[in-house]
Amino acid sequence: MCCKTTKQCIAEFIGTFTLIFIGVGAIANNPGLLGVALAHGLAIAVMVSATGGISGGHLNPAVTFGLLIGGKVDIKTAVAYWIAQLAGAAAAGFLLLAIFKPEIVAAGTPDLGSGVSVTTGILVEAVLTFFLVFVVYGSAVDARAPKIGGLAIGLTVALDILFGGPISGAAMNPARTFGPALASGHWNNHLVYWIGPMLGGAIAGLVYGRCLIKQDEAA
């Protein structure tokens, strides 16, 4: 029998694996911005719904960080989740490399649009991730939530990509960039996808987790 933490990490691994595998695969099929947004949004919607009862369905180091800042998970759990998420992303990246050419996996790695500065990329990633983690709190974490977490979170990912895809790639998730980057060697502007999402997640954790959530619900 698996212990609770092991079950949670398996769920985080599988959910994050799915996001990267489907996301990069969709980009390889060149479905256009709407298709890419839907592929990522649907992957998140179904996997958050599937893993939510086990691990909370974070599937994203920035989401875990936002919940850590908001007092909803402890540091030990957060570190275990980060390891599982990055491992799932790496596994997806290398499996994609066995299916597609390295340049296709590299093309599926988020990067800045033409003429977009690092500062702008960080700002866009931070704002988009703030929206995402805010919706995680409001639709899945808060006891007052309408219990539509998977759908609402998936829709947020999709709408964020529709805006931010051409600007920063709209990763909103360090693991989303790390997995294909590790497999393909495409490390361009990689810190953008750590600094921006972790900053946005932390701010959402402070705003919702420490302010908007009812005091008797705070950890």
N, C-alpha and C positions, 0 to 999 in steps of 0.2 A: 504494500500500500504506500502511495506517495504521501508525504507530509503536505500540510497546507501551502507552505512556501514553494515547494517543488511544483505543486499543481498550478499555483499562480504563475510561476515562471514559465512553465510549459505553455500556458494559455497566452502569455505575453509574447513568447517566441513565435507561436503559430500565427497569432494575429498580425504581428509586425512582418513576419515572412510574407504573409498574404498581400499586405499593402505594397511592399516593394516588388514582389513577383508580378502582381497584376499591373501596378503602376508603370513599371519599365516595359513590360510586355505590351501594354496599350500604346505607349509612346512609339514603340517599334513598329506598330501597325499603322501609325500615322493617321489617327482618326480625327484630327483637328482639336482645337482647344476645348470645345464642348465635350467631345468624346473622352479626352484625357481627364477632364474635371469629373465626368460621370464615373469613369473607371475607378478613380481614387475615392470618390465619395461613396460609391456603392461598396467598394472593398471595406472601407471603414465602417459603414453602416451595418453590414452583415457581421463583421468580425467583432465590433463593439457589442453588438447584440448577443453574439455567441459566447464571448468571453467575459461579459460584464458581471455575470453571477459568480465567476470564479476569481477573477483578478481585478475587476473594475473596468477592464477593457481600456487601459491607458494606451498601449501600442505606440508610445511616443515618449522619449525622454523629457521633452518639454512639458507634456501633460503631467508626468510623474513629478517633475520639479515644481510645477504650479500647485499640485496637491500637497507636496511636502511643505512649501512656503505657507500654504493655507492651513496647515496642521491636520490634514486628512490622512497622511501616511507618515510613518516614521522613517528615519534615515536608513535603517537596516533594510526595510522593505524597498525603499527607493533604489538603493544600490543593487539589490537583487534584480529588480525590474530593469534597471539600465543595462545590466549585463545580459539579461535575456533578450531585451529588445535589440541590442546591437548584434548579438549572436544570430538572432532571427534575420536581421537585415543582411548580415554577411552571408549567411547560408543562401538567402534568396539571390544575392548578387552573384555568387559563384555558380549557382544552378542556372541562372540566366546566361552566364558566360558559356556554359555548356550547350546552350540552345542557340544563342545569337553570337555574332562576331563582337569582339571587344569594342569596336567603335560604336556599335548599336547600344551596348550597355552604357558606354560613356555618354552617348547622346541622351540616354534616359536618366542621367545624373543631373539634378538641378544645378543651374548655373545662372549667372547674371545675363540679362539681355544686353544687346548691343548698346554701348554708350552708358550703361547703368553703372554708377559708382558703387564701391563697397559700402559707403555710408548709406546710400539710398537703399541698397539691398538689405542691410541690417535693419533699417527703419521699416521697410515693407514687411520683412519677415517677422519683426517684433509685433507690428500692428495686427497682421493676419493671425499670428499665434495667440495674441491676446483675445481676439474674437473666438478662436477655437476653444481655448481653455475656459473662457467665460461661459461659453455654451455648455461645456462639459459640466461645470459647476451647476449651471441653471437648469440643465435637463437631465442630469444623472446623479449628481452628488447631493444637492440640496434635498432635504426631506419634503419640501414643498413642490418639487419638480413634477411635471406632468407625466413622467415615466415614458418618455419617447426618446431616451438618450441616444440610441443607435441611429435613429432616423435624423434627429436634429444635428448630431455631430457629423454624420456623413454629408448632410446638406451644407453644413458650414465649410467642410473641406472643399466641396464642389464650388461653392460660391467664391471662396477665397482664391481658388485656382483660376476661375474665370477672370478675376481682377489681376492677380499677381503673377500668373503663369508667364506672361510675356516679359515681366519686369525682373523677377527674381527666381522664377521657377516655382514659387509658392510651395516650398517644401513643408514649412511649419513643423518640421520634425527632423532633428539631427540624424536619426536612424535612416530616414528616407534618403538622405544624401550619403551617409556613411557606407551603406551596403554596396550600392553600385560603384561608388568611388573606390572602395577597397578592391573590388573585383576587376575593375577596368583601369585603375590607375589615374582616373580623372579627378584630381584634387583641386581644380581651379576654384578659387575663392571659398575654400571649404569652411573657413572660420565664420563666414557669414551665416552659415546654416547651423552653427552652434550658438553664436552670440545672439543673433536675432530671436530665434525661437525660445531660447532659455530666458532671455530678458522679457519677452512678451508673456511667457508662461508665468514667470515670477510676479509680474505686475498684476496679472489676472488673479493669481493666488492671493495677493495682498488685498486687491479690491473686493473680490467676492468672498474668498475664504476668511478674511479677517474683518470685513466690514459689512457686506450685504447679507451674509448668511445669519440666521437667527443665533443669538448668543448661546442659547441652550443646545444648539446643534454643533457648535464649534468643538473640535477635538481638544 
